Amino acid sequence: MISRYDFVYLFDVKDGNPNGDPDTGNLPRIDPETGQGLVTDVCLKRKIRNYVGLVHNEQPPYEIYVKEKAVLNLQHARAYSEYKLKPEKRKLPKEEEDAKKVTAWMCGNFFDIRAFGAVMSTDVNCGQVRGPIQFGIARSIEPIVSQEHALTRCAVTTEKEAKDQSGDNRTMGRKFTVPYGLYRVHGFINPHLAEKTGFDENGEDLDLLWTSLAQMFEADRSAARGEMAPQALIMFEHKDPLGNAPANKLFERVKVKRTEPKNGEWKPARTFEDFSVEVNETNLPNGITVHHHI
């Protein structure tokens, strides 16, 4: 059984949109009461999925279940085919042992199922899996400013537009960016659920997770996302699978503050150097070990 972990992950963005909200025209997500920027757990898991799929070329046991253009029922049918079972609409196999087999096959082949869990009770039913790895919603340390940029293009779409001399036919668009934001998110690894899904059974999944958090932005560059980078990963490892201290008390030991302004002149943060990260490792509870990865 792997250890229980509670971890703090810090990442930043410069001149980009880390997680647009489709309900607001793709504006950066924001807490309307505090002005702090938000990045959803789903967004972070997407980047981990993409990185793992890229590194392992979508081969078992590192296939990715939730991905673009995936047909989930076809993936489920593969598990039934493996054990020569015939699926019934929305029903698991009648024999409990067979039901466990198809679910275990999905966990064994797909990294994101055994890591994050999945609801697979579709027409071809492979059950439900509760994942051992969970993220909260990332929140920026300071309020963010959302900037709007008008965009044009000199090309046109059709010949008719090209021949139209009556006016300006340049296409207009909008792009939203955050000048700078440092985000903090908390994560959790439950060893009991990991044992059920087979996470890290091969001794490689956990290392792959930490590596993903350190490198996933490198494989996720786009004009819209600007410069995104990991800045710190502080892991609290518990000796007892049930935990040696409450997660919230451990998270309180990680303080992120603005550095003192030079010459007493305050300026908006624009780099990670404008902040300091302090981890209180004195008088740690018995059974707690602190690791720094990035």
C-alpha positions in Angstrom: 0.0 0.0 0.0 1.3 3.4 -0.9 1.5 6.2 1.7 -1.2 8.8 2.2 -0.2 12.2 0.8 -1.5 15.7 1.2 0.2 18.2 -1.1 0.4 21.9 -2.0 1.0 22.7 -5.7 1.9 26.2 -6.9 1.9 27.3 -10.5 1.8 30.6 -12.3 0.7 32.1 -15.6 2.1 35.2 -17.4 0.1 36.9 -20.2 -2.2 34.0 -20.7 -5.6 32.5 -19.8 -5.1 29.5 -17.5 -8.7 28.3 -17.6 -11.3 30.1 -19.6 -15.0 30.0 -18.5 -17.3 29.1 -21.5 -20.3 30.6 -19.6 -18.7 34.0 -19.7 -17.2 34.1 -23.2 -14.0 32.3 -22.2 -13.0 35.0 -19.6 -10.5 33.8 -17.0 -12.4 32.1 -14.2 -12.7 34.4 -11.2 -14.2 34.6 -7.7 -16.6 37.5 -8.0 -16.4 38.3 -4.3 -12.6 38.4 -3.9 -11.3 38.9 -7.4 -9.0 35.9 -7.1 -8.4 33.8 -10.2 -9.7 30.2 -10.3 -8.5 27.1 -12.2 -10.7 24.0 -11.9 -9.6 20.5 -10.8 -10.9 19.2 -14.2 -8.5 21.6 -16.0 -5.5 20.3 -14.1 -6.5 16.6 -14.5 -6.8 17.3 -18.3 -3.2 18.4 -18.4 -2.0 15.4 -16.5 -4.0 13.1 -18.8 -2.5 14.7 -21.9 1.1 14.4 -20.5 0.7 10.8 -19.5 -0.8 9.9 -22.9 2.0 11.6 -24.7 4.8 10.1 -22.6 3.5 6.5 -22.9 2.0 6.8 -26.4 -1.5 5.8 -25.2 -0.3 2.2 -24.5 -1.6 0.0 -21.7 -1.3 0.3 -18.7 -1.2 4.1 -19.5 -4.1 4.5 -21.9 -6.3 7.5 -21.3 -10.0 7.0 -20.9 -11.3 10.6 -21.0 -9.8 12.1 -24.1 -10.9 14.0 -27.3 -13.2 12.0 -29.6 -13.2 8.9 -27.3 -16.2 6.6 -27.6 -16.6 5.3 -24.1 -18.9 2.4 -24.8 -16.3 1.0 -27.2 -13.7 1.1 -24.5 -16.0 -0.7 -22.1 -16.7 -3.3 -24.7 -13.0 -4.2 -24.8 -13.2 -5.3 -21.2 -16.1 -7.6 -21.9 -14.4 -9.0 -24.9 -11.3 -9.7 -22.8 -13.3 -12.1 -20.7 -15.6 -13.3 -23.5 -18.7 -11.8 -21.8 -21.8 -10.4 -23.5 -22.9 -7.0 -22.2 -26.5 -6.3 -21.3 -27.8 -2.7 -21.6 -26.8 -0.7 -18.5 -26.3 -3.9 -16.5 -23.1 -5.3 -15.0 -22.5 -9.0 -15.5 -24.7 -11.2 -13.3 -21.8 -12.9 -11.6 -20.2 -10.6 -9.1 -16.7 -12.0 -10.0 -17.3 -11.1 -13.6 -18.4 -7.6 -12.7 -15.2 -7.1 -10.7 -13.1 -8.4 -13.6 -14.4 -5.9 -16.2 -14.0 -3.0 -13.7 -10.5 -4.1 -12.8 -9.6 -4.5 -16.5 -10.5 -0.8 -17.0 -8.4 0.3 -14.0 -5.5 -1.8 -15.2 -5.5 -0.4 -18.7 -6.4 3.3 -18.2 -4.1 5.5 -16.0 -6.8 8.1 -15.4 -9.4 5.6 -14.2 -7.2 4.1 -11.6 -5.9 7.6 -10.6 -9.0 9.8 -10.8 -11.8 7.3 -10.9 -14.7 7.2 -13.5 -18.4 6.7 -13.8 -18.7 3.9 -16.4 -22.3 2.9 -15.9 -23.3 3.7 -19.5 -25.1 1.3 -22.0 -22.1 -1.0 -21.7 -21.7 -1.0 -18.0 -18.3 -1.3 -16.4 -19.3 0.0 -13.0 -18.1 3.0 -11.0 -14.6 3.7 -9.6 -13.7 6.3 -7.0 -10.3 7.6 -7.6 -7.6 7.9 -5.0 -6.2 11.3 -6.3 -8.3 14.4 -5.8 -7.6 18.1 -6.4 -9.3 21.1 -5.0 -9.9 24.2 -7.1 -6.8 26.3 -7.6 -7.0 29.9 -6.4 -4.7 32.8 -7.1 -2.7 34.2 -4.2 -3.8 37.7 -5.1 -6.7 39.1 -7.1 -6.2 39.0 -10.9 -6.9 41.5 -13.6 -8.5 40.2 -16.8 -7.3 42.0 -19.9 -9.1 42.0 -23.2 -7.3 42.3 -26.5 -8.9 43.0 -29.9 -7.6 40.8 -32.7 -7.8 41.2 -36.5 -6.7 39.2 -39.5 -5.7 40.3 -42.9 -6.9 37.2 -44.7 -10.5 36.6 -45.7 -12.6 33.4 -45.8 -14.3 33.5 -49.1 -13.7 34.9 -52.6 -16.8 37.1 -52.3 -15.2 38.8 -49.2 -12.0 39.3 -51.2 -13.8 41.1 -54.0 -15.8 43.2 -51.7 -14.3 46.7 -51.8 -17.1 48.5 -50.0 -15.5 48.3 -46.6 -13.1 46.8 -44.2 -13.5 43.0 -44.2 -10.9 42.1 -41.6 -12.3 39.6 -39.1 -12.4 40.8 -35.5 -12.0 38.7 -32.4 -11.2 38.9 -28.7 -8.5 37.4 -26.5 -8.4 37.5 -22.7 -5.3 37.2 -20.6 -4.1 37.6 -17.1 -0.9 39.7 -16.8 0.3 37.5 -14.0 -1.2 35.2 -11.5 0.3 32.7 -8.9 -2.1 29.9 -8.2 -2.3 27.5 -5.2 -4.1 24.2 -5.2 -4.3 21.4 -2.6 -4.2 17.7 -3.6 -4.8 14.4 -1.8 -3.9 10.8 -2.3 -6.0 8.2 -0.5 -4.0 4.9 -0.1 -7.1 2.8 0.6 -8.7 3.8 -2.7 -5.4 3.4 -4.5 -5.3 -0.2 -3.3 -8.8 -0.8 -4.8 -8.0 0.7 -8.2 -4.5 -0.6 -8.4 -2.9 2.8 -8.5 0.9 2.4 -8.2 0.6 -1.4 -8.0 3.5 -1.4 -10.6 5.5 1.1 -8.5 5.5 3.7 -11.3 2.2 5.5 -11.1 3.0 7.8 -8.2 6.3 8.9 -9.7 4.5 9.6 -13.0 2.0 11.8 -11.2 4.8 13.9 -9.6 6.6 14.1 -12.9 3.4 15.2 -14.6 2.9 18.1 -12.2 6.5 19.2 -12.9 6.4 18.9 -16.7 2.8 19.0 -18.0 2.9 22.6 -18.9 5.8 22.1 -21.3 3.6 19.9 -23.5 0.6 22.2 -23.2 1.8 25.4 -24.8 -0.6 27.5 -26.8 -1.0 31.2 -27.7 -4.0 31.5 -25.4 -2.3 30.1 -22.3 0.8 32.3 -22.4 3.6 31.2 -20.1 2.5 28.7 -17.5 5.0 27.0 -15.2 5.1 24.9 -12.0 6.8 26.7 -9.1 6.6 24.5 -6.0 5.3 21.1 -5.0 5.3 20.4 -1.2 4.2 16.9 -0.2 3.3 15.8 3.3 3.7 12.0 3.5 1.9 10.2 6.3 3.3 7.0 7.9 -0.2 5.8 8.9 -2.6 5.2 5.9 -5.3 6.8 7.9 -3.2 9.9 8.4 -1.0 11.3 11.2 -2.4 14.8 11.1 -5.4 16.7 9.6 -4.7 17.9 6.1 -5.8 21.5 6.9 -3.3 21.8 9.7 -0.5 20.6 7.4 -1.5 23.1 4.7 -1.3 25.9 7.2 2.4 25.3 7.4 2.8 26.5 3.8 2.8 30.3 3.7 2.9 32.2 0.4 3.5 35.9 0.8 4.4 39.0 -1.3 8.0 40.0 -0.9 8.8 43.4 0.6 8.7 46.1 -2.2 12.0 47.7 -3.1 12.4 51.3 -2.0 9.0 51.0 -0.4 7.3 51.3 -3.7 4.6 48.7 -4.2 4.1 47.3 -7.7 1.7 44.6 -9.1 3.3 41.1 -9.1 4.6 40.1 -12.5 7.0 37.2 -11.6 7.3 34.4 -9.1 10.2 36.4 -7.5 7.6 38.8 -6.2 6.5 36.1 -3.7 8.1 34.1 -1.0 7.2 30.5 0.0 7.8 29.4 3.5 7.3 25.8 4.8 7.3 25.4 8.6 9.0 22.0 9.1 9.6 22.4 12.8 7.8 20.2 15.4 6.1 18.2 12.7 3.5 15.7 14.0 4.9 12.2 14.5 4.8 10.1 11.3 4.8 13.2 8.9 7.6 13.6 6.4 7.9 16.6 4.1 9.1 16.3 0.5 9.9 19.1 -2.0 9.7 18.0 -5.7 10.0 21.1 -7.9 
